[in-house]
Structure formats: structure tokens, C-alpha cells
């Protein structure tokens, strides 16, 4: 059944309801004429005679130049930070190569790899069995925290016997 057929079956509109509402009218007033700006009034400003020789002619231009200067300063700071990070990374690579034979560092690397693999596989199995919940995740996070604390103290003890090269 179409909408038109359903509308035919309903009650008929009265003549007043069928008529469209009256269009709104604009209220006329002479007050709007008084708000026009008089161009001959003294509030119109003029430019100084040396306007053409000024390097910055408008406030907008001054703001743009200021923003450009800030952007240049920010770019210089970011480049400096990037260079420092590169130097730090190079130093880290150098230390990693020197200490590759240290048994404490090798043990920590192996322990972190085994623990990460164990947790990843365990979490995937729990997820596939639809048993992974926030309670399980929280328990595992607590276990990782305990492992990290124990590893810190054990490593600190063994670094006394096998100090890293600097």
C-alpha cells in the first residue's frame, strides 16, 4: 500500500487545515538607515607619507613575519634535538656492541625474549578460547612487574661481578 492510498483512508482535512500558513512579512523601519557609516567623518584613518618605504606595511604582514620567525626557530630546535638523538643512538649502538659478550646482558636479553614469547603465545591462546579478560591481563601485568623487579636486583648483583664496559 502506498502512502497516498493510506492517506485517502484517513480523516479528511478541513478547509482551514488545507490552506498554507501565511508568509511572514518583513517589518519596515527607518532606524536601519541611521546606522550607515559616514565616510566623511574623522574616524577614517590615513596612512603616513613614508608608507611605501616601510618594510612591514600591515598588522597582518607583521603577524605573518612573526609566525614565520617562530616556525624557523622551532625547526632549528627540532633539528638540534634530532641530531642529539642520533648521537645518543650511535652511542647506544657502540655500547651494545662492546657489551655483547657480557653474560648479564645476554641473560637479560634471553629472559625478556622468552617471557615475551610465553606471554604472547599464552595471550593468543586465551583470546582464541575466548577466555582473555581484563582480570587475566591484570594478573599477567603483575607477573611482569614482579619479574622486572626480581631481574633488576639479580642483574644489579651480577653487574657487580661482570661490570659493563662504558
WOKAQUI-V690974 format. One line per field, one symbol per residue. phi: phi as a letter, one per 40 degrees, with the letter a starting at -180 (. if undefined). psi: psi as a letter, one per 20 degrees, with the letter a starting at -180 (. if undefined). burial: b if it has 16 or more other C-alpha atoms within 10 Angstrom, else e. A space follows every 50 residues. Layout:
phi: ???
psi: ???
burial: ???
This chain:
phi: .cccccccccccccccccccccccbcccaccccccccccccccccbcccc dccccbcbcccccccccccccccccccccccccccccccccccccccccc cccccccccccccccccdcccccccccccgbcbccccccccccccccccc cdcccdcccccbcccb
psi: prhgghhhhaqqqrhhhhqqqqqqqpppqihhhijqpoiiqiipqrqrhk ghiqhohrhghggghghggghggghgghgghggghgghgghhgghgghjh iphggggggggggggggghggghgghghjkjorhggggghghhggggggg hghghgghhhhmqqq.
burial: eeeeeeeeeeeeeeeeeeeeeeeeeeeeeeeeeeeeeeeeeeeeeeeeee eeeeeeeeeeeeeeeeeeeeeeeeeeeeeeeeeeeeeeeeeeeeebeebe eeebbeeeeeeeeeeeeebeeebeeeeeeeeeeeeeeeeeeeebeeeeee beeebeeeeeeeebee
